[in-house]
Each structure stands twice: as C-alpha cells, then as structure tokens.
Amino acid sequence: MSDQRLIQAKSTAWAGMIVAILLIMMKGIVGLLSNSRALIADAAYSASVFAGSLAIRLGASPTKTSSSEEQTSRTAKAETITAILVAVLLLVVAMEIGISAVKTIFRGVSSPPEGYAVVAIVISILVKEVMFRYNYARGKKLASQSLIASAWEHRTDMYASFVALVGVTGALIGHSLEMKSLYIFDTVASFFIAILLLKMAYKLVLETVHSTDEHLLHAEDAAELISTVQKIKGIITVDELRARERGHYVLVDVKISVNPKISVHEGHEIARLVKQQLMKRFIHVSDVYIQVNPYDPGFPYKNNVDPDHSENASLLH
C-alpha cells in the first residue's frame, strides 16, 4: 500500500471510530432518559466492540516501528494482556446487565420505555449499515484488510441493536394495547444482549490464547509475499521466505540473491526496499528480517540475470 493510500485508510478508520463513539454516547444517554434497559445494554455492547477493536489496534501498532524481534515479542505480550483485560471487562459488564435484568424480571416491570428510544435505535442501525458499506468499499479500493475488518465490526454491532429494537418495540406495543405483561420485553432484550456480551468475551479469550502461539503461513498464503519481493529491482531470486503468524500480525524472514558484483551499500539498499515494500503493501506484516546473498549461477536458479550487465553492475541501470 502506498503512503497516500495508507493515509486514506487511516483517515477512514479514524472517521469510523469517531462515529462509533458518538453512537455509543447517543444510545447511552437516550437509554437512561427513556428508561430503556435494552438500549443501555445496546450501548454497552457497542462500547465493548469498540474497546476490543481499539485494544487490538493499539497493541499491534507499535510493532511497525520495532527494530528487533525481542521488541515485537514484548509488544505481543502487551497486546495479549490488554485483550485479556478487555475480556474480563466484558465479562463483568455482561454479568451486571444479566443479573440486573433477571432481578427486574422477578420484581416485575411497571412502566415501558419512552417512544423516542426506538428512534435512537433505528438511527443507530441505519448509521452502522452506512458505515459498513462505506468502510467495506473503501477497504476493497485501498486493499486495506483493517478497514474491511472494521466494516464487519459495524455489521456485527447491529445484532445487539436489532435485539434492542425488538425489545423496546414489544414493550411499547404492550403500552398501546394496555398489556402491562409485555413491558418485560425491554428487560428480556437486555438479558439477551448480556448473553451476546458473554459470547464476545469468550471468543476474545479464545483468540488471545490462540494468538500466543506462533504459526507458519502456508505456501499459498506466502506466495503473494514472494511475488512482491521478486518484483523489486536488483533481486535475482528469492532463495527462501518464511512468514510466521504471531497474534494479529506476521513476521517475515527472507533470503534473497543479488548480483555479486554490486557494492555492500547497494545490497543494503535492496534489503531496505524489500522491507519497505512488504510493510507498506501488507499492513499485517509487522517486521521483516532479510539476508542478502551473492547470486551463484551454479545453483539451479531460474536464469533471469541480464547478460548485458557490465562488470561494474549497479542499481542505477
């Protein structure tokens, strides 16, 4: 990904985060004012999705500037701890909402939420759908996996809003029909949202445990990485490329062969370009370790050496 496209992707991501914060605040405030437990639970669910996403982004971002695998490992541990803390927070919030809902159900619900709670939920659903379509389209255009993931977060966040909409609408129908027994719909909806929160916490814990292990990418998954390296000017062949998946990012070890007659400086410049291109094009690549070897035509490499190269071969040709 070019610098310009990377800037555009980050701008879109920040815009999405700002919209998410505004929606959380709106639902929380309206939920309190309208006396809707379902809308308050929906706000808590959205806040949890946002917190989990933010924890992953903050945990992964420092690795782009790390200069050693030791630093990357420390960052991975910090990300794991952050994810566990978020999971514990989700668990506490879910238990609080669930227990409160159960107590209210046994005590009985004496009044329905205000009608404008439905308006807030509908606005939230519509905005989330717009953000999903916008972020998904931008992610495809900019080849940004983080934007596409962010888009699906907006879509996932809508599930709790639909549950809240059903609960609040059911309670209001009960009010219009003078059936107080239907007032409980709003509280029951908050209980189901608490279950969704518990599911989210469980999934986050599983992902965190899985991310502590290091996995080698399959050959087909690393093929695009190899293709990108092979296209860089000055590289005769890619001898070996190992991509190790660690958590939410990838570490790449690559061995390349270059013209044995170039200078050490030129070899280092080629290595710098390799690292730069991989980390710009593949945002999940957090660091690249490169070994530069002199090309040996005696090995069974593909013969892609320019026969017109002079004895003083250089990058500047």
N, C-alpha and C positions, 0 to 999 in steps of 0.2 A: 504494500500500500504506500502511495506517495505521501510526501509531507502534507500536501494540500488535502488529499482525501482523508488522511488521519485527523487533521484539524476539523474537517467537516463532520467526521464520525464522532469526535469528542463533543463538538458543539451540539449535535443532535442528542447525544446521550445526556448531556447536562440539561438540555431543554426538557427531556423526558423526566428527569429526576425532579426538576422544579415543579412540573405539572403534577407529579405523583405526590409531592409534599403538600401542594395546595389542595388536592383532592382529599388527602388524609385529614387535613385541618378542617375542611368543609364538612366532611362526614362526622368527625368527632364533635364539632360544635353543634351541628344540626341534630345529631343524635341525642346530645344532652338536653337541648332546648325542646325537642319534640318528644322526649321521654321514650325513645325507641332503643330498646336493648339490642335489637338486631343491627341497627345502623351503627351503634357504638362498637359492636363486635366486628362489623364490616370494616370500620376504621382501624381497629386493632389488627385485623388480618392484613389490610393494605400496608400498615406500618411495619408489620413483621416481614412481608415480602420485600419491602424497601430496605429494611435493616439487613436482611440476609444478602440481598444483592450488593448493597454498599460494602458489607464486610468482605465479600469476595473481591470486589474491585480494589478496595484499599489494601487488602492482603496481597494481591497479585501485582499491583502497580510498581512497588519498589524493585521488583526483580528485573525490570527493564534497564535499570542503571547499575545493577550489581556487576562487580568485576571479577567475582570468583564463585566457584560452586559452593564454597562454605557460606558465603553471604546468601546465596539462593536458598540453601538449606535452612538457614536461620529464618529467612522470610517465610518459608513453607511452614515452619513450626509456629510462627506468629499467626499465620493465616488459619492454621488448624485450631489454635487456642481461641481465636476470635470466633470461628464458626461454632465451636462448642459452646462458648458463652451466649451466642445468639440463640442456639438451640435450647439452652437452659431457660433463656428469657421467654422464648416461645412457649415452652412447657409451662412456665409459671403463669403467663397470661392466659393460656388455654384453660388451665385448671381453675383460675379465678373466674373466668367467664362461665365455664361449665358449672361449677359449684353454685355460683350466684343464680344461674338460670334454673337449676334444679330446686333450690330453696324457694325461688319465686313461684315456680310451678306448683309446689306443695302448699304455699301460702295462698295462692290464687292471685289473679291479675284483676285489678279493679277498674283500670282505665286503659284505653287504646292509645297508641302514639298519635301525634298530630299528623294531619294530611300532608304537610309540606315535606315530611320525611321521604315520601315516595318521590317527590320532585328531585330531592338531593340524590337519591339512589339512581334514578333514571339518567340524570346529568352525569353521574359518575360512570355508568355503563357506557353511555354514548362517547364520553371523552376517552375512556380506555380503549374502546373499539377504534376510534380515530387514531390514537397513539399507536395501537398495534399495527394498523395498516401503514401508517407513515413510517414508523421505525423499521418495519419489515421491508418495505420498498426501498428505503434508504440503505438498509443493511445489504440488500441484494445489489444495489447500484454501486456501493462503495466496497463490496466484498468484505464487509465487517461482520464477523461472527458474533461479536459482543452486542452489536445493535440488533441482530436477529434474535439473540437470546433475550435482550431487553424487551423486544416486541412480544415474545411469548410470555414474559412475566406479566405484561399488561393483560394479555388474554387470560392467563391463569387467575389473575387477581379478580376477574369478572365473576368467577364462580361464586365467591362469597357474596358479591353484590346481588346476584340472582337469588340466592337463598334469602338474603335480607329483604329483597323486593317481594318475594312470596310471603314472607312472614308479616311484614308491615301491611301489605295489601289484604291478607286474610284477616288481620285484626281490625282494619278499617271497614271491611265488609261486615264483620260482626257488629261493629258500631252502628252502621247504617241499617242493619236488619234487627238491631236491638237484641243481639245474641251475645251476651257477655262471655259465654263459654269460648267464643272464637278469639277473644282478646289474647289468649295464650299463644296464638300463632307467632306473635312477635318474639316472645321469650323462647319458644321452641326453636325458632330460626337462629337465635343467638347460640343455643346449645349446639346446633349442627355446625355452626361456624367454628365453635370451640373444637369440635372434632376435626375439622379441616386444619386448624392450627396444630393440633396434636400430630396429625399426619405429616404436616410440613416439618415439624421438629424432628420426627422420626426419620424422615427422608434426609434431612440435613446431617443428622448424626451418621447415617449410613454412608453418605457421600464423603463425609470428613474422614471416617475410618478407612474408606477405600482410597482416599487421596494420599494417605500417609505411605502407601506402597508405591514403588516405582515400577512402571511398566514400559517395555519396549514397544514402540509402534510397529504395526505390521508393515511388510514391504510395500503393499499397495498404498498405505497411508503416508509413507515416507517418499513415495515416487515423485510427488509434486515438489517436495523439498529438493530432491536430487536434480530435477529438471531445472529448477530455478538457479541452483549453483552452477550447473553445466553451461548455462547461457552467459555467465559472466565472462567478460573479455579477459583473456590471459590464462584461463584454465584449460588444460588439455584434456584432463579426465578427472572424474570423481572416483577415487580409489575405494572409499568406504564412507557411509553415512549412517550413524546410529542416532535415532531420535528417542529420547526417554521421557515418557509422560510422568510428571510428578504433580499430583493435585490438578490444578486448573491451568497448568502451563507445561511447556515442553522444553527440554534441554537437548541441544543438538551437538553431536561430536562428528566432525567431518574431516576426512583426509583428502587432499587434492594434490594433483601433479601439475607442475608448471614447467615452462621452458627452463632447462638447467643453466642457460647462458644469461638469464636476467640477473639483475643485482638483488641483494638482500632487501634493499628498500622497496624495490618493485614487488618482490614476493610478499612483503608485509602489507603493501598497498592492496594487492589482490585479496589477501586474507581479510583486510578491513572491509572491502567491498562485499565480500561474501557474508560477513556478519551483519553489515548494514542492510543488505537486500533481504536476508531472511527475516530479520526482526521487524522490518517495515512492512513486508508483504504478509507475513503470518503473525498476527498480533498475539497469538497464544505462545509463540516462541519467546522465552524469557532470556536465554543466553545461548551463545554459540562458541564452541571450542574448536579451533582449527589447527590442523597440522599440515604444513606446506612441504611437499616432497619434490625433488627434481624428477622430471619425467624420464623414464628409462624405456627407450623404444624396443629393447629386447624383451619386455614383458608383453603378454598378449593383449595389449590395449587396442582400442579402435584407433586406427591411424588417421587422426584428424589434425596432424601437425602441418602447418603451412610450409611447403617445400621451399618457398621463396624467402623464408626468414633468413635474415643476414646473421653473420657471426655475432653482431652486436644487437641482438634482438632486444626489444624494449616494449613496454606497454604503449608507448607513443608511436604506433604504427598504423 
